[in-house]
Amino acid sequence: MSRAKPNASAAKRHGNAHVQILGLNADVADTTCASVLLFTDQRRYVFNVGEGFQRFCVERRLRLASAKTNAIFLTRVDSSTVGGLIGMLLTMSDAALASHGGSVDGLERRIVDVRGPRNGVDRLGRAARTLFGNGRAVALEENGFDGIDGEAIVDDGTVTVRPVLLGRNRERAEDGGDTKRARTESASASEVASYDVKLASIPGKFDMAAAVKLGVPNGPMRGALVRGETVTLEDGTVVAPNMCVGLEQPGPRVVIFDAPTLEHVREALSRGTSLFGNVDDMSVVVHLASASVVSTSEYVDMVKSVFGGAREQCAHVFANSKAMDEVPVFMSSARIQARLNAVHSGIFPDENVPRSPPPSPSRAKDGKRDKVPSGVANAIAGRNLFKFTLIPTKNAGSDWSGVPKYVPTAVYKGDVEAKTRELASAAMKPTPPPSPSSAPRPGADLPVPEYLQKLKLGDVELVFLGTGSAMPAKYRNVSGFFMQFGGDGFDGNIMLDTGEGSLAQMIRRFGVESVNEKLKHMRMVWISHIHADHHVGLPHILTYRAELFRRDGVEPPTIPVVGPRSLRRFLDFYGDLERLHCDFIDLAETTSDKWASETMSPQIARLRAALSGSDLDEIVAVPVNHCAHAYGARLAGRRGWSMVYSGDTRPCQSLVNASRDVTLLVHEATFENGMEEEAVKKRHSTTKEAVQTGIDARAYRTILTHFSQRYPKIPIFDASYTERTFVAFDLMSVDFSELPKLPKLLPAVRSLFDDDDEIAKEAALGEDE
Ligand SMILES: [Zn+2]
């Protein structure tokens, strides 16, 4: 195979050029593949866009979901590498529309160039298109390739990119057979691309002294000479570049290498040096496979065989969750979590990670034998935000300056003021029950219902995985709820809405071992409506779950996914990419009349079977006022409790009726009071409207969620309503037995945010979206 041919005329100044590791979910080991960013001063290339990509960019102020990203390359096409792509495209589209007065008329559609193995990219495109209506300002352009060895797929003057495919023959063989059945389960048997990237040559340095001597004037002529052009001076003297410009240097070469399974590793080993040809100009190889794969002796043998010819300085950067470390990726959110923990450690549990403080970068170098395979020369643990400088070549090598430092949660907790702590302990003091004789006030607290008095800790728990609206952001992830049941012989759990990153959030709350166990006992998933911030995390949850069963040698049992009818099309197409092992049920088939009907429909029968043995008796879809096919849910427990989740909605009578005397109403409150007009336009609720729904329905408790993504101040609501109302935060865990005391914590939580200097500073600066 041929080497990239230096292209003198295309030689441009790169300025600086770097490769950087973006460990999207480095702290949770949820199988999300790291993203790799290759950037020069002018151009940006992104490799893989797993779940959490947008949130990562917001946290780190990286403007990658913008016009500046020149192409997206996928090494695999599955939920580990594309989980963040759809959300990113929708956000880009919304931003383009917003800056164009909200209409697509006359708007030039932005095409996002997505490169990857053809089969996968085509299937992804078909699935994604089910979610992009005509009103979208961004379209995905599937630029799949078949991996004809040596052929460049990008040659734009900055980089020349050549893909190398592994697993290609296997996929071909399967496609020839019974296609649907023999379809690959996951990346374990499908095409995987690695990318051989050669930067254009670096122009020689302009020799000022020589130019002055030759009489070359300041201005465009000098630029022309640097670009390799010969110029003629006014006096007729012909000056060639070699007379005053140093020699052009060949551009650095980088390989983004992915061999996710041992089968891929073996294939790479057998192909040896034919994969990338002569590698003596290689600067850095980024390895994306998981720790369990790269730690095998076969992997090391393969690296020696394929990259053995590289020069001594060639670095091997390992970007897997083990190599990266456990420093919280979303540090602003981790900080809030730690501070809330000082208010109530049960309702705001510590993040489950890091399990142990990770080593400092200097210690990481000493201890790198644990983090990277021994036997690979110049191996580097590619920690989150680790950078490798390519140009200027005199600085080439590792750059640890951007790698986040670990901050022990005790530091954050130590900042909590005495006033907040006093309010928190005051809230825990027993208070007399509301006296029935006092004059009825609409927001007055209600007596604890009898069934609730009997519920014990661990019987019914609701975990808020994401409490923000629209797009994953710094302080709040998008909508996701996990609910689990225990005690009295009940078990099992369900999920309500699964915005992007819900699985990672669940691991942050419970730790990976515990989540693996819980997912095996998941009974169903319920999705309120088709907006991306409520369901984009679903494929990753389902494929991750299926893999847990397969690892045990068990065929994954299907579980019901109840959702809006348009979700069925997405899941059908997505199922061509990876098997989801779910059984779709239209929300419209689960309304109250369907549950009450004497002749049980197959859908209700299926749900009843899935829920048997759990505390959840019914989950009824309640039509609400938002987009087409949008629903809220009314859940009824066997031990007398009940809960309503509003989904996204304007205040509506159907929801008030469904919430009558409910134990807990979880209601969206997207907009602050005073933004009624916006709320009407976008068909959401304001704080006041959400609280009022709870009061009107005599809900025992109301928890507000789905907040607009600015900074996490506590919404204002009428003081007389605070006795029954609370505000949700990410990873907040509400055990139903603790519902009575929940509102009492509000003053402490409020003071925590009133006194938060960092958030105040952030708010003053203004967020960048
Ligand atoms: Zn919505």
Residues whose N, C-alpha, C, O or C-beta is under 5 A from the ligand:
A	BS01	ZN	H531 D648
